[in-house]
Amino acid sequence: MGKLDEKVAVITGAARGIGRADAILFAREGAAVLVSDIDAGPLEEVVKEIRGAGGKAEACPGDVTKPEDCQKMMDMAAERFGKLDILVNNAGLTRDALIHKMTDAQWDICVDISLKGTFNCIRAASKYMMKEAHNGRIINVASVAGLMGNIGQINYAAAKSGLIGLTKTVAREWGRFGITCNVVAYGFVDTRLTREKETQQEVVAGEPVGIPKKVRDMVLLQVKPMSPEDAAKPVLFLASDDAAFITGQVLNVSAGMYM
Ligand SMILES: NC(=O)c1ccc[n+]([C@@H]2O[C@H](COP(=O)([O-])OP(=O)(O)OC[C@H]3O[C@@H](n4cnc5c(N)ncnc54)[C@H](O)[C@@H]3O)[C@@H](O)[C@H]2O)c1
């Protein structure tokens, strides 16, 4: 028996990294998953992998900054799988710069994806979730940067911190439907966002992603890095029945990076 048998989940930013690991784990635990991402190619691969292992998955490519794309994701999940139980707002992007050098574009893209994108998805899901005894689950993905601040990440820290107020508001407004809404705040997870900027050479939306080797080495002196698969497990917990009475909380999953 899986922990998410009969459940239907939508996961954003699921083409790679943590979102992909969430989707594979959820499907293994019995959920039907609607995966979404701005990158359609690798998203299709995730669906193939899940179906190849006997799981249920559908892809709905989309950009979380566009409300109409978010509505399409939720509508498609309900159409294909009959309902919507779990929403994981995982899409995110870093766009680092010191305060005095940060451009409007860097600020906007980061806040639009992490904060507005999460709001867009939750509002789009309301049609399916605001029902008596719905027992839904919403998990928003933040970062320890939102709890402690981080040099070079004023945009990201503000957006991730904003998710906490957003989450507590959802928890209060929708608690009466049995819906829980929580935040997972990660520390260091090994994905393209945390690999060496100098050697990775991955450009996303016009700028390289990753972190400078010097900063990366300093963090790794203090904490054990998580794999995306390690990072997915607390999300599964919050999505499961075990967490039915946990809501409006920030779960710090940082291997001690912040405590
Ligand atoms: N990696 C870490 O150490 C770390 C730490 C703290 C928080 N996080 C958060 O975890 C989440 C997942 O990050 P990751 O490390 O797996 O990074 P990742 O880059 O591997 O995955 C993020 C996914 O989001 C997608 N995405 C970006 N913009 C989008 C948009 N506008 N619409 C839809 N999808 C979009 C990307 O295409 C990508 O597939 C993010 O919210 C990130 O901020 C990561």
The ligand as an SDF file (V2000), in Angstrom:
LIG
                    3D

 44 48  0  0  0  0  0  0  0  0999 V2000
   18.7060   23.3580   -4.7660 N   0  0  0  0  0  0  0  0  0  0  0  0
   18.6870   23.9150   -3.5770 C   0  0  0  0  0  0  0  0  0  0  0  0
   19.6570   23.8350   -2.8100 O   0  0  0  0  0  0  0  0  0  0  0  0
   17.4720   24.6540   -3.1150 C   0  0  0  0  0  0  0  0  0  0  0  0
   17.5200   25.2640   -1.8440 C   0  0  0  0  0  0  0  0  0  0  0  0
   16.4180   25.9470   -1.3830 C   0  0  0  0  0  0  0  0  0  0  0  0
   15.2720   25.9900   -2.1420 C   0  0  0  0  0  0  0  0  0  0  0  0
   15.2490   25.4020   -3.3800 N   0  0  0  0  0  0  0  0  0  0  0  0
   14.0010   25.5100   -4.1360 C   0  0  0  0  0  0  0  0  0  0  0  0
   13.6090   24.2420   -4.5930 O   0  0  0  0  0  0  0  0  0  0  0  0
   12.8190   24.3940   -5.7790 C   0  0  0  0  0  0  0  0  0  0  0  0
   13.3480   23.4560   -6.8540 C   0  0  0  0  0  0  0  0  0  0  0  0
   14.6450   23.8780   -7.2110 O   0  0  0  0  0  0  0  0  0  0  0  0
   15.7780   22.8870   -7.7810 P   0  0  0  0  0  0  0  0  0  0  0  0
   16.9720   23.1010   -6.9390 O   0  0  0  0  0  0  0  0  0  0  0  0
   15.2300   21.5440   -8.0040 O   0  0  0  0  0  0  0  0  0  0  0  0
   16.0960   23.6400   -9.1780 O   0  0  0  0  0  0  0  0  0  0  0  0
   15.9770   23.1480  -10.7030 P   0  0  0  0  0  0  0  0  0  0  0  0
   16.4220   24.2990  -11.5140 O   0  0  0  0  0  0  0  0  0  0  0  0
   16.6420   21.8330  -10.8590 O   0  0  0  0  0  0  0  0  0  0  0  0
   14.3950   22.9160  -10.8630 O   0  0  0  0  0  0  0  0  0  0  0  0
   13.4870   23.9810  -10.8950 C   0  0  0  0  0  0  0  0  0  0  0  0
   12.5000   23.7370  -12.0250 C   0  0  0  0  0  0  0  0  0  0  0  0
   11.5920   24.8580  -12.0850 O   0  0  0  0  0  0  0  0  0  0  0  0
   11.3270   25.1350  -13.4360 C   0  0  0  0  0  0  0  0  0  0  0  0
   10.8860   26.5170  -13.6400 N   0  0  0  0  0  0  0  0  0  0  0  0
   11.6180   27.6450  -13.5790 C   0  0  0  0  0  0  0  0  0  0  0  0
   10.8690   28.7020  -13.8950 N   0  0  0  0  0  0  0  0  0  0  0  0
    9.6250   28.2370  -14.1430 C   0  0  0  0  0  0  0  0  0  0  0  0
    8.3970   28.8450  -14.5180 C   0  0  0  0  0  0  0  0  0  0  0  0
    8.3040   30.1670  -14.7200 N   0  0  0  0  0  0  0  0  0  0  0  0
    7.3090   28.0620  -14.6690 N   0  0  0  0  0  0  0  0  0  0  0  0
    7.3780   26.7300  -14.5030 C   0  0  0  0  0  0  0  0  0  0  0  0
    8.5220   26.0800  -14.1690 N   0  0  0  0  0  0  0  0  0  0  0  0
    9.6280   26.8390  -13.9930 C   0  0  0  0  0  0  0  0  0  0  0  0
   12.6610   24.8950  -14.1410 C   0  0  0  0  0  0  0  0  0  0  0  0
   12.5180   24.7160  -15.5470 O   0  0  0  0  0  0  0  0  0  0  0  0
   13.1770   23.6670  -13.4000 C   0  0  0  0  0  0  0  0  0  0  0  0
   12.8470   22.4680  -14.0750 O   0  0  0  0  0  0  0  0  0  0  0  0
   12.8980   25.8740   -6.1520 C   0  0  0  0  0  0  0  0  0  0  0  0
   11.7390   26.5330   -5.7000 O   0  0  0  0  0  0  0  0  0  0  0  0
   14.1150   26.3480   -5.3980 C   0  0  0  0  0  0  0  0  0  0  0  0
   14.0700   27.7220   -5.1370 O   0  0  0  0  0  0  0  0  0  0  0  0
   16.3140   24.7330   -3.8620 C   0  0  0  0  0  0  0  0  0  0  0  0
  1  2  1  0
  2  3  2  0
  2  4  1  0
  4  5  1  0
  4 44  2  0
  5  6  2  0
  6  7  1  0
  7  8  2  0
  8  9  1  0
  8 44  1  0
  9 10  1  0
  9 42  1  0
 10 11  1  0
 11 12  1  0
 11 40  1  0
 12 13  1  0
 13 14  1  0
 14 15  2  0
 14 16  1  0
 14 17  1  0
 17 18  1  0
 18 19  2  0
 18 20  1  0
 18 21  1  0
 21 22  1  0
 22 23  1  0
 23 24  1  0
 23 38  1  0
 24 25  1  0
 25 26  1  0
 25 36  1  0
 26 27  1  0
 26 35  1  0
 27 28  2  0
 28 29  1  0
 29 30  1  0
 29 35  2  0
 30 31  1  0
 30 32  2  0
 32 33  1  0
 33 34  2  0
 34 35  1  0
 36 37  1  0
 36 38  1  0
 38 39  1  0
 40 41  1  0
 40 42  1  0
 42 43  1  0
M  CHG  2   8   1  16  -1
M  END
$$$$
